Amino acid sequence: MGRGKIEIKRIENTNSRSVTYSKRRNGIIKKAREISVLCDAKVSLIICTSGSGKMYAFCSESTSLSQMLEDYHRLSGNKLWDPKHEQLSNEIERIKKENENMLIELRHLKGEDILSLNHKELISLEDLLENGLVNVRARQSEFVDTRRQNDEALVEENKRLISVLYQKEMELHGSVRDHMDNGYNPRIRDYNSQMTFAFRVQPMQPNLQERI
């Protein structure tokens, strides 16, 4: 006897529903893989559970999920995202193209990949290089002038400091000379301050002197 048909409705028992989901999920993924290999078809499959929120996905090796969504969006005409996201996607593509163009232009400025350029493009590239060289030389000359001005300012400051130091030394020597002219001799003062005096005791009574 063959297996009888079961009624297609929600399984109320939680354990039975979980077991059935696991078996049928593996079965449908197996069928998707088989049709992808046997028929050389692009297959993408997404399964999400309503209870746990887990997601299972399958995509054939010849494509990717994002590519399948883009193909579906292009072939079916259905909008999968709102205009805001679509505008953002277009902006990203524009920035990518600008980046690629800038990389190409940078290689051309380095002298790389210029065999494909025509005569007008080569002339335009040459003008860009000449203008860039002029700007670099002008910046280099400006840097040299600034460096020279800084060096001259340092030399002048050094001369000023030397002059100030010389004036301070002259003032110090003049002050010492004035003190010496006024009779002040630090050597004599130091000598006098270091002199020692000896005193001899004289007895008040003559007989005390004779005894000594």
Phi, psi and chi 1 to 4 in degrees:
 res  aa     phi    psi   chi1   chi2   chi3   chi4
   1 MET       -  137.0  -65.0  177.7   60.4      -
   2 GLY   -77.9  165.7      -      -      -      -
   3 ARG   -73.8  132.2 -173.4  176.2   60.2  177.5
   4 GLY   -75.2  159.2      -      -      -      -
   5 LYS   -73.0  145.3  -67.1 -176.7  178.5  179.8
   6 ILE  -107.1  151.8   62.8  172.9      -      -
   7 GLU   -75.3  129.7 -175.8  179.1    1.4      -
   8 ILE   -83.3   99.2  -56.7  -59.9      -      -
   9 LYS  -156.5  169.7   67.0  176.2 -177.3  178.7
  10 ARG   -65.5  130.9 -175.4  176.5 -176.7  -88.4
  11 ILE   -80.3  121.7  -58.6  175.2      -      -
  12 GLU   -77.2  -36.2  -62.5  -61.9  -25.7      -
  13 ASN   -70.7  127.1 -174.4  -86.6      -      -
  14 THR   -65.5  -44.3  -55.9      -      -      -
  15 ASN   -65.2  -44.6  -66.0  -28.6      -      -
  16 SER   -63.8  -39.4  -61.1      -      -      -
  17 ARG   -65.2  -39.9 -174.3  168.3   62.4 -113.6
  18 SER   -66.7  -40.6  176.7      -      -      -
  19 VAL   -66.8  -43.9  172.1      -      -      -
  20 THR   -63.2  -40.8  -57.4      -      -      -
  21 TYR   -62.3  -44.8  169.6   75.7      -      -
  22 SER   -62.2  -44.4  178.1      -      -      -
  23 LYS   -65.9  -47.5  -69.6 -178.7  178.4 -179.8
  24 ARG   -71.9  -31.0  -61.4 -146.4  171.1 -157.4
  25 ARG   -63.9  -47.8 -179.1 -162.8   66.3 -150.5
  26 ASN   -63.3  -35.0  -65.1  -24.6      -      -
  27 GLY   -68.4  -42.6      -      -      -      -
  28 ILE   -71.3  -32.6 -165.3  171.9      -      -
  29 ILE   -67.6  -38.2  -68.1  177.1      -      -
  30 LYS   -63.0  -43.1  179.4 -179.6  178.2 -178.8
  31 LYS   -64.0  -38.7  -67.8  -64.6 -177.3 -177.3
  32 ALA   -64.5  -40.6      -      -      -      -
  33 ARG   -66.3  -39.4 -177.6  178.5  -67.6  106.2
  34 GLU   -65.5  -45.6  -70.4  176.4   -6.4      -
  35 ILE   -68.1  -29.0 -167.8  173.9      -      -
  36 SER   -68.1  -39.2  173.3      -      -      -
  37 VAL   -80.3  -46.3  174.9      -      -      -
  38 LEU   -68.7  -40.3  -65.0  174.6      -      -
  39 CYS  -105.6    4.4  -56.6      -      -      -
  40 ASP    50.9   47.9 -167.3   20.0      -      -
  41 ALA  -106.8  152.4      -      -      -      -
  42 LYS   -88.5  116.7  -64.3  179.5  180.0  179.5
  43 VAL  -126.6  132.5 -179.4      -      -      -
  44 SER  -130.8  138.2  -67.6      -      -      -
  45 LEU  -140.0  130.3  177.7   64.1      -      -
  46 ILE  -127.7  127.4  -60.2  176.0      -      -
  47 ILE  -126.8  126.0  -55.5  175.4      -      -
  48 CYS  -124.1  136.3  -63.8      -      -      -
  49 THR   -89.1  141.8   58.5      -      -      -
  50 SER   -78.6  -24.0   58.5      -      -      -
  51 GLY   -85.5  -62.3      -      -      -      -
  52 SER   -84.7  -19.4   61.3      -      -      -
  53 GLY    79.5   10.9      -      -      -      -
  54 LYS   -76.0  149.6  -66.8 -177.7  179.2 -179.8
  55 MET  -124.6  137.8 -176.2 -175.3   71.6      -
  56 TYR  -123.3  135.7  -62.0   87.2      -      -
  57 ALA  -134.6  147.7      -      -      -      -
  58 PHE  -136.7  139.9  166.5   79.0      -      -
  59 CYS  -145.2  136.5 -171.7      -      -      -
  60 SER   -65.9  156.6   55.6      -      -      -
  61 GLU   -67.5  -22.1  -63.7 -179.7   -2.6      -
  62 SER   -81.7   -0.7   58.9      -      -      -
  63 THR  -150.9 -174.6 -174.6      -      -      -
  64 SER  -134.8  163.6   62.1      -      -      -
  65 LEU   -64.8  -41.5 -177.5   58.2      -      -
  66 SER   -64.2  -38.7   60.2      -      -      -
  67 GLN   -67.0  -38.1 -175.7   62.4   42.3      -
  68 MET   -64.0  -39.8  -72.1  -70.2  -67.4      -
  69 LEU   -67.0  -39.2  -67.0  175.5      -      -
  70 GLU   -65.1  -41.2  -69.3  179.9    1.5      -
  71 ASP   -64.4  -39.9  -67.6  -18.3      -      -
  72 TYR   -65.5  -41.4  175.0   81.2      -      -
  73 HIS   -63.9  -38.8  177.6   78.5      -      -
  74 ARG   -76.6  -42.0  176.4  174.4   52.6   84.2
  75 LEU   -80.3  -36.8  -63.2  175.0      -      -
  76 SER   -86.7  -23.8   65.0      -      -      -
  77 GLY    80.6    0.3      -      -      -      -
  78 ASN   -81.0  137.7  -63.4  -32.7      -      -
  79 LYS   -88.5  115.8  -66.9 -176.3  177.6  179.8
  80 LEU   -84.5  -19.7  -59.3  177.1      -      -
  81 TRP  -134.6  160.8   13.2   81.3      -      -
  82 ASP   -73.9  166.1   55.1   18.0      -      -
  83 PRO   -57.7  -30.2  -25.1   34.1      -      -
  84 LYS   -64.1  -45.0 -178.4  179.3  179.7 -179.9
  85 HIS   -68.9  -35.3  -69.8  157.4      -      -
  86 GLU   -66.3  -39.5 -174.0  174.5   -1.7      -
  87 GLN   -65.2  -39.6 -177.7  179.5    1.7      -
  88 LEU   -64.4  -39.7 -179.6   59.8      -      -
  89 SER   -63.6  -40.6  178.1      -      -      -
  90 ASN   -64.7  -37.3  -65.5  -26.3      -      -
  91 GLU   -66.1  -38.8 -177.5   68.0   15.3      -
  92 ILE   -63.8  -42.3  -67.3  175.3      -      -
  93 GLU   -64.2  -38.4  -68.6  -63.6  -30.9      -
  94 ARG   -64.7  -42.7 -175.6 -174.2   64.6   81.7
  95 ILE   -65.5  -37.6  -66.1  175.7      -      -
  96 LYS   -62.1  -43.2  -73.9 -177.9  179.3 -180.0
  97 LYS   -65.7  -41.0  -70.0 -177.9 -179.6  179.6
  98 GLU   -62.6  -39.8  -71.5 -175.9   -3.6      -
  99 ASN   -63.9  -42.5 -171.5   29.1      -      -
 100 GLU   -62.9  -41.6  -67.7  176.3   -2.5      -
 101 ASN   -64.7  -38.9  -66.3  -26.6      -      -
 102 MET   -66.7  -37.1  -67.8  177.7   64.3      -
 103 LEU   -65.9  -40.0  -69.1  176.4      -      -
 104 ILE   -63.7  -44.2  -66.5  174.3      -      -
 105 GLU   -63.6  -38.1 -176.2  176.8   -3.4      -
 106 LEU   -64.0  -41.0 -179.2   60.1      -      -
 107 ARG   -63.8  -38.3  -72.3 -162.3  -63.2  -91.0
 108 HIS   -63.9  -40.6  -69.9  168.1      -      -
 109 LEU   -64.9  -28.3  -68.4  174.5      -      -
 110 LYS   -81.5   -2.6  -68.6 -178.9  178.5 -179.8
 111 GLY    84.6   18.0      -      -      -      -
 112 GLU  -104.9  148.0  -58.2  174.3   -3.3      -
 113 ASP    54.7   45.4  -58.8  -24.4      -      -
 114 ILE  -104.6    2.2   59.6  175.5      -      -
 115 LEU   -68.2  -27.0  -63.6  178.0      -      -
 116 SER   -84.5   -4.8   59.3      -      -      -
 117 LEU   -80.4  143.7  -59.5  179.2      -      -
 118 ASN   -87.8 -175.5   54.6   35.8      -      -
 119 HIS   -64.5  -44.3 -178.6   66.3      -      -
 120 LYS   -64.6  -40.4  -67.8 -177.6  178.6 -179.8
 121 GLU   -65.8  -37.5  -68.5  174.0  -20.1      -
 122 LEU   -65.9  -40.2  -69.7  174.1      -      -
 123 ILE   -63.9  -43.1  -67.1  177.5      -      -
 124 SER   -62.2  -39.9  177.3      -      -      -
 125 LEU   -65.3  -39.2  179.7   61.1      -      -
 126 GLU   -64.1  -40.6 -176.2  180.0    5.4      -
 127 ASP   -62.5  -41.1  -66.9  -21.6      -      -
 128 LEU   -61.7  -42.9  -71.2  174.9      -      -
 129 LEU   -65.9  -39.8  -68.0  173.8      -      -
 130 GLU   -66.6  -42.7  -70.9 -179.7   -7.1      -
 131 ASN   -63.3  -39.9  -67.1  -26.7      -      -
 132 GLY   -64.4  -39.1      -      -      -      -
 133 LEU   -65.6  -38.9 -176.6   59.6      -      -
 134 VAL   -63.1  -43.7  169.4      -      -      -
 135 ASN   -64.9  -39.0  -66.6  -27.8      -      -
 136 VAL   -65.5  -42.5  170.0      -      -      -
 137 ARG   -66.2  -38.7  -72.2  176.2  176.1  174.2
 138 ALA   -64.4  -42.1      -      -      -      -
 139 ARG   -66.0  -37.4  179.5   68.0 -176.6  101.7
 140 GLN   -66.1  -41.9 -176.4  178.9    8.9      -
 141 SER   -65.1  -39.7  177.0      -      -      -
 142 GLU   -62.8  -40.1 -179.6 -178.3   -4.3      -
 143 PHE   -64.7  -41.8  176.9   79.5      -      -
 144 VAL   -64.9  -42.5  172.1      -      -      -
 145 ASP   -62.5  -43.7  -67.0  -20.3      -      -
 146 THR   -62.5  -41.0  -56.8      -      -      -
 147 ARG   -64.5  -40.0 -176.8   66.4  178.0  -87.4
 148 ARG   -66.7  -41.2 -176.2  175.1   62.7 -106.3
 149 GLN   -62.7  -39.5  -67.1  175.4    1.6      -
 150 ASN   -64.9  -39.9  -67.0  -23.9      -      -
 151 ASP   -64.8  -42.4  -68.0  -17.7      -      -
 152 GLU   -64.1  -39.6  -67.5  175.8   -4.6      -
 153 ALA   -63.6  -38.5      -      -      -      -
 154 LEU   -65.9  -38.9  -69.9  175.3      -      -
 155 VAL   -64.5  -44.4  171.1      -      -      -
 156 GLU   -63.0  -41.0  -66.1  -62.8  -31.7      -
 157 GLU   -64.3  -37.0 -179.0   66.4   14.2      -
 158 ASN   -65.3  -41.3 -172.1   28.8      -      -
 159 LYS   -63.3  -41.2  -68.8 -179.6  179.5  178.9
 160 ARG   -63.3  -43.0 -173.2 -173.5   68.8   82.2
 161 LEU   -65.3  -38.5  -67.1  175.9      -      -
 162 ILE   -63.9  -40.7  -67.8  176.0      -      -
 163 SER   -64.4  -42.7  176.6      -      -      -
 164 VAL   -63.0  -42.2  171.2      -      -      -
 165 LEU   -63.4  -39.3  179.4   60.8      -      -
 166 TYR   -65.2  -42.8  177.5   75.5      -      -
 167 GLN   -62.4  -41.4  -67.9  176.8    1.4      -
 168 LYS   -62.4  -40.2  -65.7  -64.9 -176.4 -178.1
 169 GLU   -65.6  -40.2  -69.1  179.1   -9.3      -
 170 MET   -65.2  -40.9  -65.8  -59.8  -64.4      -
 171 GLU   -63.0  -39.6  -67.4  176.3   -1.6      -
 172 LEU   -64.7  -44.8 -179.9   61.5      -      -
 173 HIS   -64.2  -39.1  -71.2  -52.6      -      -
 174 GLY   -64.2  -38.7      -      -      -      -
 175 SER   -65.7  -40.6  177.5      -      -      -
 176 VAL   -65.7  -40.2  172.3      -      -      -
 177 ARG   -65.4  -38.3 -174.1  168.3   54.6 -108.3
 178 ASP   -63.5  -40.2  -67.9  -19.8      -      -
 179 HIS   -65.3  -38.6  -78.0   80.5      -      -
 180 MET   -69.4  -35.9  -65.2 -180.0   65.2      -
 181 ASP   -67.1  -27.5  -67.2  -20.2      -      -
 182 ASN   -84.1   10.1  -68.1  -28.6      -      -
 183 GLY    89.6    7.1      -      -      -      -
 184 TYR   -90.8  119.2  173.1   75.8      -      -
 185 ASN  -125.1  107.1 -167.9  -26.1      -      -
 186 PRO   -61.3  -26.2   20.6  -30.7      -      -
 187 ARG   -71.4  -43.0  -66.7 -177.1  178.3  179.6
 188 ILE   -65.8  -42.2  -63.6  175.8      -      -
 189 ARG   -60.9  -41.5 -179.4  179.4  178.1 -178.0
 190 ASP   -65.3  -36.5  -66.2  -19.7      -      -
 191 TYR   -67.9  -43.8  175.8   76.0      -      -
 192 ASN   -65.1  -35.6  -68.7  -27.4      -      -
 193 SER   -70.0  -20.5   61.9      -      -      -
 194 GLN   -97.6   -1.8  -64.5  176.7    0.7      -
 195 MET   -71.2  143.2  -69.6 -179.1   62.0      -
 196 THR  -111.4  142.2   57.2      -      -      -
 197 PHE  -113.4  139.3  -63.2   91.2      -      -
 198 ALA  -110.2  131.3      -      -      -      -
 199 PHE  -116.2  140.0  -63.8   92.4      -      -
 200 ARG  -109.6  130.2 -176.7  175.8 -179.2 -177.8
 201 VAL   -79.1  125.9  178.8      -      -      -
 202 GLN  -102.2  122.3  -61.5  -68.0  -26.7      -
 203 PRO   -69.3  149.8   24.7  -32.3      -      -
 204 MET   -79.7  -24.5  -63.6  -63.1  -65.2      -
 205 GLN  -113.9  137.2  -60.6  177.0    0.9      -
 206 PRO   -63.7  -36.2  -21.9   32.8      -      -
 207 ASN   -68.3  -30.4   53.4   -1.7      -      -
 208 LEU   -65.8  -35.3 -178.9   62.4      -      -
 209 GLN   -68.3  -38.8 -177.2  178.1    4.1      -
 210 GLU   -67.1  -35.6  -68.1  177.4   -2.8      -
 211 ARG   -66.0  -37.9  -68.8  178.4 -178.3  178.4
 212 ILE   -70.4      -  -64.8  175.0      -      -
